[in-house]
Amino acid sequence: MIENGVSEMEGESVILETVALDRFQEEKVIARFKADRDEAYREFIDKCGDFDAEIAKERAADHFTYAELEENDVDLKKLQGWFEKIRKLDFYGATLGAEAEERLHACEALLDAYAQQVFDAHDENR
């Protein structure tokens, strides 16, 4: 239960149940939740673009080093954690959720391909 989790972290909580006055008010609240999540997803998608650009820059400069791979792996882990945080708050299925998930999978595949290039470059140098 949420209350137990908050208490374990030495926090305080109050659990309330709300009822919308009418269907219009309920839809308004849901629309606001979706808009907030879409804004978070939009920012996330933008950061995925930055990730893509960073990998492209490393490839263009022939930087196939373990250090660069590790840096990019750390960046990917940050994206994965951020996506999960957004998703946990996406109670009503925001419009950009699926696109954000696709972009994250594309970043994961991109890093896998870059990692293979790093490993291949080191095998060639032996």
GUNU-232820 format. One record per residue: x, y, z of N, C-alpha, C in turn; residue number from 1; residue in one letter. Coordinates in Angstrom, 3 decimals, decimal comma. Layout:
N
X	Y	Z	X	Y	Z	X	Y	Z	NUM	A
...
END
This chain:
126
0,830	-1,178	0,000	0,000	0,000	0,000	0,878	1,246	0,000	1	M
0,447	2,278	-0,651	1,204	3,516	-0,768	1,531	4,093	0,603	2	I
0,555	4,098	1,481	0,751	4,678	2,807	1,890	3,991	3,552	3	E
1,990	2,667	3,445	3,068	1,925	4,105	4,428	2,300	3,534	4	N
4,494	2,443	2,215	5,746	2,821	1,567	6,218	4,193	2,010	5	G
5,293	5,129	2,106	5,632	6,481	2,546	6,096	6,451	3,999	6	V
5,414	5,682	4,837	5,797	5,567	6,251	7,188	4,957	6,404	7	S
7,507	3,957	5,585	8,833	3,325	5,635	9,937	4,316	5,298	8	E
9,618	5,323	4,485	10,593	6,351	4,128	10,538	7,532	5,106	9	M
9,849	7,306	6,243	9,706	8,293	7,297	8,967	9,544	6,824	10	E
8,063	9,353	5,890	7,242	10,454	5,401	5,851	10,382	5,995	11	G
5,056	11,364	5,673	3,674	11,393	6,117	2,770	11,377	4,904	12	E
1,611	10,772	5,052	0,683	10,729	3,931	-0,749	10,796	4,434	13	S
-1,599	11,265	3,580	-3,036	11,267	3,818	-3,663	10,748	2,532	14	V
-4,455	9,704	2,620	-5,101	9,113	1,460	-6,535	9,643	1,396	15	I
-6,877	10,228	0,282	-8,217	10,754	0,076	-8,823	10,153	-1,173	16	L
-10,095	10,000	-1,183	-10,809	9,572	-2,374	-11,643	10,758	-2,835	17	E
-11,578	11,040	-4,113	-12,342	12,164	-4,634	-13,373	11,675	-5,637	18	T
-14,409	12,436	-5,755	-15,457	12,144	-6,720	-15,707	13,432	-7,497	19	V
-15,668	13,335	-8,800	-15,914	14,512	-9,632	-17,370	14,933	-9,498	20	A
-17,600	16,222	-9,618	-18,959	16,739	-9,522	-19,838	16,248	-10,665	21	L
-19,235	16,134	-11,838	-19,964	15,618	-12,989	-18,969	15,079	-14,003	22	D
-19,473	14,493	-15,057	-18,623	13,875	-16,084	-17,679	14,895	-16,723	23	R
-18,157	16,107	-16,942	-17,334	17,158	-17,536	-16,125	17,460	-16,651	24	F
-16,343	17,570	-15,345	-15,246	17,855	-14,421	-14,243	16,694	-14,400	25	Q
-14,760	15,481	-14,438	-13,885	14,308	-14,459	-13,027	14,296	-15,721	26	E
-13,636	14,583	-16,853	-12,892	14,623	-18,116	-11,854	15,733	-18,099	27	E
-12,168	16,835	-17,460	-11,237	17,952	-17,353	-9,996	17,551	-16,539	28	K
-10,218	16,854	-15,445	-9,105	16,393	-14,613	-8,251	15,383	-15,381	29	V
-8,883	14,448	-16,042	-8,153	13,442	-16,821	-7,360	14,110	-17,944	30	I
-7,957	15,067	-18,614	-7,260	15,787	-19,691	-6,028	16,499	-19,140	31	A
-6,134	17,048	-17,956	-4,987	17,738	-17,342	-3,873	16,744	-17,025	32	R
-4,234	15,590	-16,472	-3,232	14,549	-16,202	-2,532	14,139	-17,495	33	F
-3,310	13,914	-18,551	-2,720	13,505	-19,833	-1,812	14,587	-20,394	34	K
-2,234	15,845	-20,298	-1,425	16,959	-20,809	-0,096	17,052	-20,058	35	A
-0,143	16,869	-18,744	1,089	16,905	-17,950	2,035	15,783	-18,350	36	D
1,499	14,581	-18,529	2,355	13,456	-18,938	2,879	13,671	-20,351	37	R
2,041	14,185	-21,251	2,512	14,434	-22,614	3,655	15,445	-22,624	38	D
3,592	16,431	-21,771	4,691	17,402	-21,677	5,966	16,707	-21,222	39	E
5,853	15,827	-20,245	7,023	15,073	-19,783	7,546	14,159	-20,888	40	A
6,632	13,475	-21,572	7,051	12,618	-22,685	7,702	13,429	-23,797	41	Y
7,194	14,619	-24,070	7,759	15,478	-25,119	9,211	15,826	-24,788	42	R
9,448	16,188	-23,541	10,812	16,502	-23,104	11,692	15,250	-23,189	43	E
11,150	14,113	-22,801	11,878	12,843	-22,877	12,266	12,533	-24,323	44	F
11,324	12,674	-25,235	11,580	12,407	-26,655	12,682	13,322	-27,176	45	I
12,666	14,567	-26,733	13,703	15,522	-27,112	15,075	15,040	-26,638	46	D
15,140	14,526	-25,414	16,410	14,018	-24,889	16,857	12,757	-25,628	47	K
15,911	11,976	-26,110	16,269	10,818	-26,951	16,942	11,310	-28,230	48	C
16,460	12,417	-28,765	17,099	13,015	-29,935	18,524	13,444	-29,639	49	G
18,751	13,994	-28,443	20,111	14,358	-28,033	20,996	13,119	-27,947	50	D
20,428	12,031	-27,442	21,171	10,768	-27,337	21,577	10,289	-28,730	51	F
20,637	10,321	-29,664	20,921	9,921	-31,053	22,045	10,770	-31,637	52	D
21,968	12,068	-31,391	22,976	12,986	-31,928	24,357	12,705	-31,333	53	A
24,394	12,371	-30,069	25,676	12,069	-29,421	26,304	10,822	-30,025	54	E
25,512	9,785	-30,246	26,043	8,567	-30,879	26,525	8,886	-32,294	55	I
25,759	9,668	-33,037	26,153	10,044	-34,397	27,478	10,807	-34,381	56	A
27,649	11,681	-33,402	28,892	12,456	-33,285	30,071	11,532	-33,018	57	K
29,887	10,560	-32,131	30,969	9,612	-31,824	31,333	8,786	-33,057	58	E
30,319	8,374	-33,796	30,581	7,597	-35,011	31,312	8,441	-36,055	59	R
30,879	9,677	-36,240	31,502	10,550	-37,240	32,971	10,820	-36,908	60	A
33,286	10,869	-35,617	34,657	11,133	-35,184	35,461	9,845	-34,981	61	A
34,864	8,707	-35,311	35,516	7,405	-35,112	35,958	7,205	-33,662	62	D
35,140	7,625	-32,729	35,407	7,425	-31,304	34,767	6,116	-30,860	63	H
35,439	5,038	-31,140	34,937	3,722	-30,755	35,745	3,206	-29,567	64	F
35,566	3,898	-28,438	36,315	3,546	-27,232	35,364	3,043	-26,150	65	T
35,938	2,265	-25,240	35,133	1,768	-24,127	34,664	2,920	-23,240	66	Y
35,477	3,951	-23,102	35,093	5,103	-22,273	33,855	5,789	-22,852	67	A
33,840	5,990	-24,157	32,676	6,617	-24,802	31,451	5,719	-24,676	68	E
31,657	4,425	-24,843	30,553	3,473	-24,711	29,976	3,524	-23,298	69	L
30,849	3,577	-22,311	30,385	3,636	-20,925	29,599	4,915	-20,658	70	E
30,088	6,044	-21,158	29,372	7,311	-20,984	27,975	7,240	-21,595	71	E
27,899	6,689	-22,779	26,611	6,585	-23,454	25,697	5,568	-22,766	72	N
26,281	4,532	-22,188	25,486	3,565	-21,433	24,876	4,230	-20,198	73	D
25,634	5,079	-19,532	25,127	5,818	-18,373	23,967	6,718	-18,808	74	V
24,140	7,394	-19,947	23,073	8,264	-20,455	21,814	7,463	-20,775	75	D
21,982	6,283	-21,354	20,825	5,442	-21,665	20,119	4,998	-20,387	76	L
20,875	4,632	-19,377	20,267	4,223	-18,105	19,460	5,367	-17,497	77	K
19,943	6,594	-17,644	19,200	7,763	-17,166	17,877	7,886	-17,928	78	K
17,932	7,700	-19,243	16,703	7,755	-20,048	15,731	6,665	-19,615	79	L
16,234	5,472	-19,391	15,363	4,360	-18,980	14,691	4,658	-17,638	80	Q
15,456	5,176	-16,695	14,898	5,506	-15,391	13,874	6,620	-15,476	81	G
14,160	7,621	-16,280	13,247	8,745	-16,455	11,936	8,275	-17,086	82	W
12,050	7,432	-18,106	10,847	6,913	-18,760	9,963	6,171	-17,759	83	F
10,575	5,355	-16,914	9,800	4,597	-15,926	9,104	5,531	-14,933	84	E
9,765	6,610	-14,556	9,147	7,576	-13,646	7,927	8,230	-14,285	85	K
8,063	8,589	-15,552	6,925	9,199	-16,257	5,796	8,182	-16,366	86	I
6,137	6,976	-16,778	5,126	5,934	-16,979	4,344	5,636	-15,695	87	R
5,017	5,647	-14,563	4,338	5,377	-13,295	3,264	6,418	-12,986	88	K
3,429	7,619	-13,516	2,450	8,684	-13,289	1,437	8,801	-14,426	89	L
1,587	7,980	-15,450	0,710	8,053	-16,623	-0,509	7,161	-16,402	90	D
-1,393	7,600	-15,513	-2,556	6,806	-15,122	-3,584	6,649	-16,230	91	F
-3,637	7,593	-17,161	-4,728	7,621	-18,136	-4,261	7,418	-19,582	92	Y
-3,022	7,024	-19,779	-2,546	6,731	-21,132	-2,392	7,970	-21,996	93	G
-1,420	8,807	-21,661	-1,165	10,023	-22,432	-0,837	9,674	-23,881	94	A
-1,145	10,599	-24,760	-1,004	10,402	-26,201	0,414	10,032	-26,626	95	T
1,419	10,651	-26,016	2,801	10,450	-26,460	3,504	9,273	-25,790	96	L
2,813	8,530	-24,950	3,432	7,409	-24,243	4,017	6,356	-25,170	97	G
3,272	5,968	-26,172	3,753	4,934	-27,100	4,951	5,436	-27,905	98	A
4,887	6,683	-28,353	6,016	7,246	-29,110	7,266	7,311	-28,239	99	E
7,103	7,717	-26,983	8,243	7,787	-26,071	8,860	6,404	-25,868	100	A
8,015	5,397	-25,723	8,523	4,037	-25,546	9,271	3,569	-26,799	101	E
8,733	3,876	-27,967	9,415	3,524	-29,224	10,768	4,216	-29,327	102	E
10,818	5,486	-28,932	12,076	6,234	-28,995	13,100	5,632	-28,038	103	R
12,645	5,207	-26,861	13,556	4,577	-25,914	14,106	3,284	-26,494	104	L
13,244	2,472	-27,104	13,718	1,226	-27,726	14,699	1,513	-28,856	105	H
14,466	2,580	-29,600	15,391	2,966	-30,673	16,751	3,365	-30,086	106	A
16,743	4,071	-28,960	18,003	4,438	-28,302	18,742	3,198	-27,827	107	C
18,002	2,231	-27,287	18,618	0,993	-26,827	19,262	0,248	-27,995	108	E
18,565	0,174	-29,108	19,105	-0,500	-30,295	20,315	0,250	-30,842	109	A
20,248	1,573	-30,806	21,357	2,389	-31,289	22,604	2,149	-30,445	110	L
22,425	2,096	-29,134	23,585	1,846	-28,271	24,129	0,443	-28,492	111	L
23,258	-0,536	-28,699	23,722	-1,899	-28,985	24,581	-1,926	-30,251	112	D
24,132	-1,223	-31,281	24,884	-1,182	-32,539	26,227	-0,475	-32,347	113	A
26,207	0,625	-31,587	27,449	1,352	-31,308	28,402	0,470	-30,499	114	Y
27,868	-0,259	-29,524	28,695	-1,152	-28,713	29,376	-2,194	-29,600	115	A
28,634	-2,717	-30,554	29,219	-3,705	-31,463	30,369	-3,088	-32,260	116	Q
30,200	-1,828	-32,684	31,276	-1,148	-33,409	32,506	-0,959	-32,511	117	Q
32,273	-0,640	-31,245	33,388	-0,484	-30,300	34,127	-1,810	-30,155	118	V
33,379	-2,888	-29,948	34,008	-4,204	-29,783	34,759	-4,614	-31,050	119	F
34,145	-4,353	-32,204	34,807	-4,692	-33,466	36,085	-3,892	-33,642	120	D
36,055	-2,620	-33,300	37,247	-1,759	-33,431	38,362	-2,269	-32,536	121	A
38,044	-2,733	-31,355	39,082	-3,243	-30,453	39,600	-4,597	-30,905	122	H
38,744	-5,412	-31,527	39,196	-6,697	-32,064	40,158	-6,486	-33,224	123	D
39,889	-5,461	-34,036	40,760	-5,163	-35,182	42,118	-4,678	-34,745	124	E
42,195	-4,047	-33,569	43,454	-3,485	-33,093	44,329	-4,510	-32,373	125	N
43,867	-5,731	-32,272	44,661	-6,757	-31,585	45,618	-7,425	-32,508	126	R
END
